[in-house]
Amino acid sequence: MAYLPQVKIPATYMRGGTSKGVFFRLQDLPERCQVPGAARDRLFMRVIGSPDPYSAQIDGMGGATSSTSKCVILSKSTQPDHDVDYLYGQVSIDKAFVDWSGNCGNLSTAAAAFAIHAGLVDPARIPESGTCVVRIWQANIQKTIIAHVPISNGQVQEIGDFELDGVTFPAAEIALEFLDPSDDGEEGGSMFPTGNLVDDLDVPGIGTFKATMITAGIPTIFVNAEDIGYQGTELREAINGDPAQLARFEQIRIAGALRMGLIKTAEEAATRQHTPKIAFVSPPKDYRTSSGKEVKAGEVDLLVRALSMGKLHHAMMGTCAVAIGTAAAIPGTLVNLAAGGGEREAVRFGHPSGTLRVGAQAKRVDGQWTVTKAVMSRSARILMEGWVRVPAESF
């Protein structure tokens, strides 16, 4: 049998925040993959090395975690007053699908840096030194992200002294503004799809839990750690090695997705793993991070642990951080109560790798809570650039 040779596709492998992904310019993709559809999905799965029944992604660029199983497409923006369109695909590790239902907040940082590197930003807008404001249209969720990228000698400055828990080495700081991050497409325009700040969420066969369900940043279901038998100080090993607990989290996530109107049947959740997220919160406590660093209760406002693609995240998803900051700014949510209640415009929360500060500006308009923007800092760095090779038969 004759086999076609591998196809070479220009690509860049980047870290953004606590995630990594393979970045493409839309124009560099094979023609059939420049439009949404099965060919593009098959290409991205083969690039990353999925589906892999061994859950190792050995034959691809993925790192066998939700944080490293990602692809990004950038193109000049089709939207007025924006520089680039940013489309993100979360590639399942062991199943044959790519989830396009949400954004990756961490890779939003890398998207801004890549846009400049790849020549997608008007050179007239890039200073010789200073800051380049990159206006991103996040195509998955139809939202605007403003990135403030440091520039040195006309190029993206990648090296710096900004430290981000969950990333080993320091880098240059990139500030992100997520404008109007709530999903105002829901009926009534509320970021709380159920109309409540806190609901009693009935999970068949599991129990009933207090839950805050919010659509800011990314659809997220927050529950109290103590209600599900946790302290809020847990690291990945305590949860990811327990299939029964992971199955329980998935049942809570499915029940929340149904209540939020994100799915119509429980079966749909199998092909919508990226959203909604599920997270559990608790008041501050002393704990030791995955790197061995001690975090004191007085250093944080609350503790948060979040699951992504069925596993506890090693740090915190950027979009979930937006949800945390937004929910914390609204008095009465479980996140706000875990942080001590009251009005606040920023919180520092503890996650498995350390701490993160996120700000949000929330207000009531005509009886509905709205958020104008959420702000946080990340960093990004090119790890490798050139071509990724993919068997032609795969797509």
N, C-alpha and C positions, 0 to 999 in steps of 0.2 A: 504494500500500500504506500502511495506517495503522500508525503506530508508537506504542507506549505511551510515556508520559513517563518520565523518569528517576526512580528511587526515591531519596529522601533518608534516610540512615541516620545517627543520631548516632554520632560516632566521634572519637577523639583520636589525633593523630599524635605519637609519643613517641620520644625517644632513650633507650636503656637501655644503659649501657656503651658498647661500640663498634658497636652495632647500632641500627637504627631499625625501627619497625613501626606498623601501624594497629591501635588498641585499640578493642574493643567491649565493652559490657556485654551479656551473653547476652540479657537482656530487651529490648534495643533492636533485635536482629536481626529481620528478617522471620520470621514464624512457621515457615515451612518450613525456614529456616536455623538454627533454634534446636536442631535435632537433627542429629547427624552424617549425612552423606550427600552425594549428588551436587549437590544444590541449594546447600548450604553451600560445597562446593569451588568450584563455578562462580562463586558470589558473590565469594569471596576472590580467585580468579584475576582476575576483572574489576576488583575494587578495586585490585589491585596492577598490573594491566596485562599479564597473561599469558594464554595463551602468546604470546610475541612472537618471530617468526623473525628480527627485527632485533636481538634481545637488548638492547633499550634501554628497554623499559617506558615509552615516551613517553606512552601513553594510560592511565596509571594512577599510583598513588602509589609504586610501586617505584622503586628507584634503580639497577636493573640490576646489582646485586651480591647475593651470598647474604646479606650483612649487612643489606640494605635491602629484602628481598623476603619480608616476614613479616607475619602477622596474629595477633592475640591475642584470646581471649575470656575475660572474667572474670565470675564470678558468686559470690553468697554460697555458702559452702562447704556441701556435703552431708556432710562428714566431721566427726566430733566433734573438738573442740579445735583447729579450724582456722577462719580467717576467710574465706578465699576459695579458690575453685577456679580454677586457671589452666591454660588450654588453648592450645597453641601450634601454628600451622600454618606450615611452611616452604613457600613457594610457588615452584615451579620457574619459571625465567625463560623458557625457550624451549619447554618441554613442558607439556602440559595435565594437571598433577597437583599436588596439595598433599600434602606428606609430613607425617604425624602421628606418626612413629615415635620422635621424641625431643624433648628440651627445648631451649630457648635460655637459656643461663645469663646472658647479657648482659641479655636482656629480662626475666629474673626480677626484676631491680632495678626496672625500670619497672613491672612488674606490681604490686609492692608499693606504689609511689607512686600508681599509677592506682587501686588498690583504695581508698585513702584519698580521693583526689580525687573518685571516682565514688560515694562514699557506701556502699561495700560493707563497710566496717569499722565495728563498733559505736562510735558517738561516745563512749561511756563509756570506751573503751580508748585514746582519743586525748588526750594531755596538751595543756595550753595551750602549754607549751614543754618541750623535752626530746627523748625518743626514743619512738617508737611501735613496738612489736614486732608485726610482721604475720606471721601464721602461714599459709603458703601450701601448698595441696595441689596439687602439680604433676600434673595429670590425665593427661598423656601417658605418664609413666613411673611414676605411682603412688608418688610420693615427697614428703617434707616439706621445705620450704625456710623458714627463719626469716630475716626481713629486719628490720634495725634502721634505721628511717627517722627522720631528724631532723625535728623539728616546731618551728615558730616561729609564735606567735600562732594556734595551733590549725590551722595549714595546713602542708602538706609544705614543708620548706625545700629549695629547688632550687639556690640560689646559694651558693657556698662557695669554698674554696681548695684542694679536693682535685683533684689532677691525675692524669689517666689517660692513659697513652701510647696514641695512636690517636684521642684526642678533643682537638680544638684548644683548647677553653676549659675553665677549671676550673669545678667545681660542688661541691655538697654531697656528702659521702661517705655511702654506704649500705653497711653491712656485711651480707654474706650468709652463712648457715650452711646447707650442704647436708647434711641428716641422712641417715645410712645410704645414701650415694650409689651403692653398688655394686648391680648387678642380681642380687639374691639369688633371683630366679625361676629362674635357671639350675639345672640338675640338680646337686645337691650343694651348692648355695648359694655357690659360689665366684665371686669377681669375675673369675677367670681361666677362661673357658669351656673352654679346652683342658686345664686342670689344670696348666699349666706357666707359670713366670714368663717363660721365653724359649722360643720354638719355632723350628724350621727351617721357614719358610713357602715351599712350592714354588709358583711362579707359572708356569703353562704358557707356554712360549715366551719367558719373560723371564729366569728364573733362580730361585735359592733364596736367601732372605734370612733373617737372624736377625730375629725379631719378638716384641714383647711385645704381647699382645692382652688388653685389659682392658675391663670394663664399667662402671667407676666414672664418674659424671657423664654420660658418653655412651659407647657402645661405640667404642673407639679402637684403631687398629693403629699401633704405634710401630716404626719401623725406624731403623737408623743412617744418618746422612747419607752417610758415606763409602762405605757399601755400595751406595748407588744413585748415586754419582758427584757428590755435593754436599758443600759445606763446612758448611752449616747457617747461613750468613750471608746467604743469598739473599733478594732482595726479589721482589715480585710479577712485575715485568717479566721476570725471568730464567726464570720457569717458565710463567706464564700466556700468554706469547707463543709457546710451543713446543707445538704440538698433539701431537707425537709423545711428548713427556714426560708431558703430561697423560693421554694414552691409557695410558702405562705405569703411571702412578699408579693409574688406574682398574682396571687388571688386577690390581695388587697388592691394592687395596681389595676387589675381588671375591673373590680367593683367600682373603683374611682373613675376609671375611663368611661364606664357606662353612665355613672351619675353626671359626669361632665359633658356627656353627649359626644365624646370623641369617637366612640364606636357604638354600633347598634346591637351587636351580639358579642358574647364572650370570645367566640372563635376568632373574631377579627383581631384580637390582641396579639395573636401569634405572628401577624404580619405588620404589627405596629409596635415594635419593641423599643424604638427610640423615644416615643412619647406615649403617654405621659411618664414623667419620672416619679419615683416614690422616694421620700426622704423622712427621716425621723429626727426629732429635735429634743433637746433637754436644756435646763438651766446650766450655767457654767460649773465645771468640775475640773480638778486636776487630772491630767492624763499624760501618757507618754506616746509620742508619735511613732509612726512606722520606722523613722530613722533613729529613734532613741532619744530625741529631744523632749524635754519636759515642758508642757504647757500648763501654766498655773491658772486657776479659775479666775483670778483677777485680771488676766490678760485678755479675756474674751467676754462678749456679751451673752453668748449661747454656744451650744455645740450642735452640729448638724452632720449627719451621715446620709449619703444619698446613693441609690443604686442606679446603674446605667447598663442597659442591655442585659439585665438579669443578674448582675454582680455588683457588690459594693465597690464604689469608685475609690481609687487610691488617694484622691485628693478631693476636688470638687469641680463639677462641670461648670463652665462659665455661664451658660444660660440658666442653670439651676441657682447659681450665685445671684443672678438678677432676680429670680423668683424669691430668694431668701431676703435680699435687700428690700424688695417691694413689699413683701408680706410683713417684714419687720417694721416698716414705716406706717402700717395701718393698725391702729389700736384694736385689740381684740382677737387677732388671728393667733393661731397656736405658735407661730414663729415669734410674733410680737410678745406674747405672754411668756414664752421661754426666755426672752431677752429682758424680762422685767416689766413689760407693759409700758404704756405711755406713748407719746409722740417722739419720733426720732428720725433723723435724715441719713443715718449711717449706722452700720453695725460691723463689729469684728467677730467672726465666728470661728470656732475650732473645727477642723476636719481631720481625717486620719493622717495627713502629712504635715499639718501645722495650722496656721491661721490665715484668714483672708478678710480684708476690709472691702465692703461694697456700700455705695450710697444710693439712695433713691429719693425722689421728690414726689410725694403722693398728696392728693387733695380730694375733697368731696365736691362733685359737680352735679347738681340736680339730684342729690341723694345717692349718686353712684360714686364709688371710689375710682379715681383715675391716677395714672402715674405719667409724668411728663418725660422723665428720663431716669435711667440708672447708670451709674458710673463705677468703673473699676479699672485697675491697671494689670497688665500682663506683659509678656515679652515674647519675642519670636526670633528664630534663627534658621537660616538655610543650613541643612545638614549635608545635602548632596544634590547636585543638579546634572542633567544630561539627558539620557533616554531610559525609559522603562521598556523592557522587552516582554511581549505578550504573544503566545501562540495564536496564529491567525484563526485557527479552527475554533478558538474559544468564543469568538464574537462575530 
